[in-house]
Amino acid sequence: MTTTTPSFPADSVGLVETRHFTFAQEEPFRLESGATLGPVTLAYETYGTLNRERSNAILILHALSGSQHAAGFHGPEERKPGWWDACIGPGKAFDTDRFFVICSNVLGSCYGSTGPASPDPATGKPYGLRFPVVTIADMVNAQVKLLDYLGIQQLLCVAGGSMGGMQALEWAAHHPDRLRAAIPLATTARHSPMQIAFSEVGRQAIYADPAWNQGDYYDKPAKPDAGLAVARMVGHITYLSEESMHRKFGRRLKDRERYGYEFQTEFEVESYLKYNGNNFTRRFDANSYLYITKAMDYFDLSAPTGSLPAAFANSAHLKYLVVSFDSDWLYPSYHSKELVSALTAVGADVTYLDIESSWGHDAFLLEVETMTDLLGSFLDRLAREEGVAPPEPALTQARPDTSPHPAQVRL
Amino acid sequence: MTTTTPSFPADSVGLVETRHFTFAQEEPFRLESGATLGPVTLAYETYGTLNRERSNAILILHALSGSQHAAGFHGPEERKPGWWDACIGPGKAFDTDRFFVICSNVLGSCYGSTGPASPDPATGKPYGLRFPVVTIADMVNAQVKLLDYLGIQQLLCVAGGSMGGMQALEWAAHHPDRLRAAIPLATTARHSPMQIAFSEVGRQAIYADPAWNQGDYYDKPAKPDAGLAVARMVGHITYLSEESMHRKFGRRLKDRERYGYEFQTEFEVESYLKYNGNNFTRRFDANSYLYITKAMDYFDLSAPTGSLPAAFANSAHLKYLVVSFDSDWLYPSYHSKELVSALTAVGADVTYLDIESSWGHDAFLLEVETMTDLLGSFLDRLAREEGVAPPEPALTQARPDTSPHPAQVRL
């Protein structure tokens, strides 16, 4: 479906649509815990065109609160593009003129994929806490099914930040024959106690909300919005840096000149947190927050063997671009350095950058220029070395600034 | 009252008692906001003996969740001493053989001082949110009344960490004729946006608890324990460092060997947070948490003049020992460095140390050996330079290891 939407920017993938893929309808999907699940649906989007050799596919992996909607617009009137639109599009870091970009919502999330809000086939009612605990490995195993369905034997690359980076590492470590390269950004090979602590506080805030009701609230008048908002506020603090908070808010008061000496929102930083916390409850499911943070906390690539290099023993032939940001205190640079040491130890081709940025953990979304240069040149080299042909129609075709870009893939 | 309690350690102040001082019974106490309050009670304790010249008094200032019970034991069977017992006692950093140590609970707290849980004389019922918002300046102004009552014109020193350090700075900046020296530890001259953000998330967790009921819960069957516990858990994370979390907990599981794939407390760090969060609700009042965090957020010594040096313009004759800890990310070292710059700019006598420690913000309570050396030598010099005489009985008197120490001051 190509729609004329001249209002979108020229470097946008334009109008896009979420699609759904369902599997495990007959034989259930086996999870890392040993539990089974079925049927399983993944919501996904694609941008750009797959080349004839099916060798130009890049899988984008989203973070805790992300979705499959990584680029473009869902409607002609929509003003807010997908979450990584700054990096996905014609001429952007993930150049949709050259690459076929896929983004899938993770298992357990609430954007159309199977999760705790989905109907349990056994009862017809939402799973709630009867939904099995899923892991990063389960999320990736479900994405493998999606790739099979899309007929893509080997990805050129997987890329993601934060929890997206964990999935990228899981892909590299446990499905090394299904990809050529991995780009883990602002992430870790195992969740640290501080990361677990912040996750747990978010979960405790949700548990503390009586409306949570042990996860059974889907048919109730009230949802655990208050608890979810607090969880999101905690998260938001950890995504920023001290410096970015100083710049964004300082000690400025919101719409007032002096202290009110009362318990109202007074400082700009309070107003920001409250706004974002409340806003989040309109787009996210509290149970999904529990399940996804739990998956992140369980993530430890070194656990099975006790050593991180051993985890990549079969993945030394892949290429890696590892990026951290020096003001990211939630996923500090030393996590990436440990990862780079392990990859180097097994002889992998690793490029590592610790980028100077004041944006904290959010930098992987905000340092667009740096990311465009960095990812662009890595992908350039990768495409050259792997002999990736451009998709048809040929790249050389002129694209006037005012014309829309064909956003939907034709498989 | 001197009691024989041979079970206490020889370097303990022994059995101590909280006392209460009430003022503003006739003329109400005027707060920074313009509101008035009365009567006002402060709970306090003292350790050691005031000398004849009344020149050896040190005021200890507590942090957010602290109390007047800084040292010694409240009963012969009690096993847990006051919160800064490691630093207060005969031969310790604050040597009670030489100094008369006072610690007062802050206005707004819940350990016997007037706060939101106190009865409002207008109604006879607890104030709740009708309690006026208080500031660090109000807390200190109330302590000035206590000193007047104790007949102490000039303190040798004030000392405290975190919010205690804010009070120390407030004392120095606005009551410079009432003290000779100040020891602000792990603190700031103005709360940063990140500090405000963490405070606000704690408050939002309390607001989100339906049992909070706009602060009106004192005669209700349920208290906002769930919200207060979440607030405390957030706080606890900020008091630790990444390194101390790695050491204390790592990714170790609590009483189990493998993941349970369910929403139970599994990691040791989760168990620690939950235990401390729940424990806190047994000893602290949710409304006090709101009021005291608000006082910290309002704290900005530079606000009246727009400049930190100007705040200390009349306090250049005092001596300062400023201490920060390099792993403290809640009150990072640069806050102390800004303070030291300002004090140096006005020509004050400042000693500054940024101590290497892995304990994070908690270091000011845990780095006992370093603190003992550092505070000890600063106080030694101070006592010498100020010509402070030892109290009677003279210091030279032998103190056998098994004998109790006279804990209560005789004024």
Interface residues (C-beta under 8 A of the other chain):
Chain A: S33 A35 L129 P132 V133 R190 H191 S192 P193 M194 I196 A197 F198 E200 V201 R203 Q204 A205 Y207 A208 D209 P210 A226 G227 A229 V230 M233 V234 I237 L240 E242 M245 H246 K248 F249 G250 R251 Y259 Y261 E262 F263 F267 E268 V269 E270 L273 K274 G277 L290 K294 D297 Y298 D300 W329 P332
Chain B: S33 A35 L129 P132 V133 R190 H191 S192 P193 M194 I196 A197 F198 E200 V201 R203 Q204 A205 Y207 A208 D209 P210 A226 G227 A229 V230 M233 V234 I237 L240 E242 M245 H246 K248 F249 G250 R251 Y259 Y261 E262 F263 F267 E268 V269 E270 L273 K274 G277 L290 K294 D297 Y298 D300 W329 P332
